[in-house]
C-alpha cells in the first residue's frame, strides 16, 4: 500500500508541468505588468523558478519533514527582499 506522502509525490511528479504552468498563469493574471516588464524571457525564468519551488516541496514531502522547505522559503524570502 502506498503512503499518503508517496501518493502526493507521485501526483506532483505526474502533474508537475501543469502545476508550474498554473502557478505562473496565476502570477501573470494577478500582476499583468510582469509581461510588459520582463517579456517572454521573464515568463520562462519565472517558470524555472517555480519549478525549483516545486522541487523543494516534493523533497520535503518525500522526506516527511517540512524543515527543508521552510528553510528554503526563508532563504528565498531573504533573496527576494534584499
C-alpha beads as a LAMMPS data file, in Angstrom:
LAMMPS data file: protein, C-alpha beads

82 atoms
81 bonds

1 atom types
1 bond types

-500.0 500.0 xlo xhi
-500.0 500.0 ylo yhi
-500.0 500.0 zlo zhi

Masses

1 110.0

Atoms # bond

1 1 1 0.000 0.000 0.000
2 1 1 1.267 3.462 -0.854
3 1 1 1.716 6.043 1.857
4 1 1 -0.041 9.406 1.582
5 1 1 3.366 11.019 1.007
6 1 1 4.108 8.626 -1.860
7 1 1 0.734 9.361 -3.453
8 1 1 1.259 13.125 -3.193
9 1 1 4.794 12.755 -4.535
10 1 1 3.548 10.727 -7.487
11 1 1 0.763 13.235 -8.215
12 1 1 3.152 16.192 -8.056
13 1 1 5.659 14.464 -10.314
14 1 1 2.962 13.418 -12.782
15 1 1 1.357 16.859 -12.929
16 1 1 4.460 18.949 -12.266
17 1 1 4.414 20.817 -15.585
18 1 1 0.694 21.572 -15.236
19 1 1 1.227 22.841 -11.698
20 1 1 4.092 25.106 -12.763
21 1 1 2.099 26.491 -15.689
22 1 1 -0.937 27.075 -13.459
23 1 1 1.099 28.972 -10.841
24 1 1 2.818 31.123 -13.474
25 1 1 -0.516 31.838 -15.175
26 1 1 -1.969 32.952 -11.835
27 1 1 1.017 35.198 -11.161
28 1 1 0.733 36.843 -14.558
29 1 1 -3.046 37.249 -14.162
30 1 1 -2.593 38.963 -10.794
31 1 1 0.371 41.015 -11.981
32 1 1 -0.094 41.792 -15.693
33 1 1 2.771 44.273 -15.521
34 1 1 5.152 41.303 -15.398
35 1 1 4.590 40.665 -19.104
36 1 1 5.369 44.220 -20.127
37 1 1 8.302 44.460 -17.717
38 1 1 10.022 41.158 -18.462
39 1 1 8.554 39.823 -21.715
40 1 1 8.637 36.177 -22.801
41 1 1 12.095 35.568 -21.314
42 1 1 10.788 36.703 -17.917
43 1 1 7.925 34.233 -18.111
44 1 1 10.376 31.438 -18.933
45 1 1 12.581 32.436 -15.986
46 1 1 9.526 32.567 -13.740
47 1 1 8.575 29.036 -14.812
48 1 1 12.082 27.835 -13.989
49 1 1 11.897 29.464 -10.559
50 1 1 8.503 27.921 -9.826
51 1 1 9.943 24.548 -10.875
52 1 1 12.635 24.928 -8.207
53 1 1 9.963 25.746 -5.610
54 1 1 8.032 22.610 -6.563
55 1 1 11.227 20.534 -6.365
56 1 1 11.838 21.689 -2.802
57 1 1 8.217 20.997 -1.904
58 1 1 8.462 17.479 -3.343
59 1 1 11.684 16.842 -1.406
60 1 1 10.006 17.920 1.819
61 1 1 7.083 15.595 1.162
62 1 1 9.362 12.658 0.365
63 1 1 11.442 13.328 3.473
64 1 1 8.287 13.753 5.564
65 1 1 9.743 16.926 7.026
66 1 1 8.753 20.496 6.319
67 1 1 12.078 21.771 7.668
68 1 1 13.980 21.820 4.335
69 1 1 11.080 23.560 2.597
70 1 1 10.704 26.085 5.420
71 1 1 14.427 26.845 5.268
72 1 1 14.212 27.209 1.503
73 1 1 11.275 29.631 1.891
74 1 1 13.235 31.661 4.434
75 1 1 16.225 31.798 2.115
76 1 1 14.016 32.755 -0.835
77 1 1 12.277 35.446 1.187
78 1 1 15.674 36.918 2.060
79 1 1 16.784 36.817 -1.583
80 1 1 13.603 38.493 -2.810
81 1 1 13.606 41.205 -0.164
82 1 1 17.277 42.139 -0.459

Bonds

1 1 1 2
2 1 2 3
3 1 3 4
4 1 4 5
5 1 5 6
6 1 6 7
7 1 7 8
8 1 8 9
9 1 9 10
10 1 10 11
11 1 11 12
12 1 12 13
13 1 13 14
14 1 14 15
15 1 15 16
16 1 16 17
17 1 17 18
18 1 18 19
19 1 19 20
20 1 20 21
21 1 21 22
22 1 22 23
23 1 23 24
24 1 24 25
25 1 25 26
26 1 26 27
27 1 27 28
28 1 28 29
29 1 29 30
30 1 30 31
31 1 31 32
32 1 32 33
33 1 33 34
34 1 34 35
35 1 35 36
36 1 36 37
37 1 37 38
38 1 38 39
39 1 39 40
40 1 40 41
41 1 41 42
42 1 42 43
43 1 43 44
44 1 44 45
45 1 45 46
46 1 46 47
47 1 47 48
48 1 48 49
49 1 49 50
50 1 50 51
51 1 51 52
52 1 52 53
53 1 53 54
54 1 54 55
55 1 55 56
56 1 56 57
57 1 57 58
58 1 58 59
59 1 59 60
60 1 60 61
61 1 61 62
62 1 62 63
63 1 63 64
64 1 64 65
65 1 65 66
66 1 66 67
67 1 67 68
68 1 68 69
69 1 69 70
70 1 70 71
71 1 71 72
72 1 72 73
73 1 73 74
74 1 74 75
75 1 75 76
76 1 76 77
77 1 77 78
78 1 78 79
79 1 79 80
80 1 80 81
81 1 81 82
